[in-house]
Amino acid sequence: MQEETLPFRPDFILLPILAPCLTVSMIVATIFLSNPTHGRSNKRTLPRYVKIALAIGWFAGLLAATISWVLYQTTISDSFVRLVGWSILGTATGLAEGLSWYYLDKEAIGQSKKKTLNRIKKATSLGLLAGIIAAVLVELIRIIVDLGGGEDPLGFIILGIALGICINFAANPTYKIALRAGEGFETIDPKKESSESLQRPKPRINHPELKFAPAKFERKNVIQEGLSIPLPKTLEKPIIIGSGKNAHIYLPGVPEETAELIIDEDGVKICPQQDNMVQIQGARLSDGAEEPLRHNQILTFYHETDEESSEDEKYYRFVFYNQFYEPRA
């Protein structure tokens, strides 16, 4: 009598590939969306966190495949197996996201251990919730429509969407709104500064309610690439951006009063004080053209033209955030 051999499940190929794809894509999307103007910096930062995501994803995919294979040998329904497998995938993705930010916080931001550990717990539990949501939704759709064996592809699509939505809530905003300095600002190393560079005017903040986040990166209020300036929720008077003595955000080379930031209960608006010297995304603004700002918009402030360089060669860029999660990404 021949012994019955257990069938090979394609899950052992599919899940160890799918899970790392989910974890890596979540980390890549989070880092680049949080820091859209620093492409080269992101590429340098990314490998460390991709390795973490790959390791966790591969282990989770193998674990999910093994558990699914064992469950398929019982009388348990396919629906329950999918619920277990996708819950493991969701949990692993949330864990990878949480651990990646934990190590980033630990080496770059220096936030409290309690806060970073809470983020791991929150991201992991929300990842689990995303897996459950995907499995339940597929079963509800099956009641209405005959999927004809397409449960897994549909489920993976729903799982990806649910992960993106759920893990978005894992980050507790540090500040409500902020400007992050991007291209056009220097990264200053005090040990390598020459006497000439010390005398050269530098971009800086000059307002009692404006500070950098985190404060340990602050250096004589000098604005450097990658530093973020949290903005107050409301402010009676506008914040002046320009190169004049009264500028609250001083940018050498631009007109004396280039623009004003108006902050009130309705949000943040920018009001240029010069024609074609301020740009939002790809659109130049006219003098007095008040524009509301939205999350992740890139603001460009152009230098005044001179004989040595064209207008487009000199500028400062900020990214505006209305859901500011981390000081660095």
Secondary structure by P-SEA (a helix, b strand, c coil): cccbbbbbbcccccaaaaaaaaaaaaaaaaaaaaccccaaaaaaacaaaaaaaaaaaaaaaaaaaaaaaaaaaccccaaaaaaaaaaaaaaaaaaaaaaaaaaaaaccccccaaaaaaaaaaaaaaaaaaaaaaaaaaaaaaaccccccaaaaaaaaaaaaaaaaaaccccccccccbbbbcccccccccccccccccccbbbbbcccccccccccccccccccccbbbbbcccccbbbbbcccccccccccccccccbbbbbccccbbbbbccccccccccccccccbbbbbccbbbbbbbccccccccccccbbbbbbbcccccccc
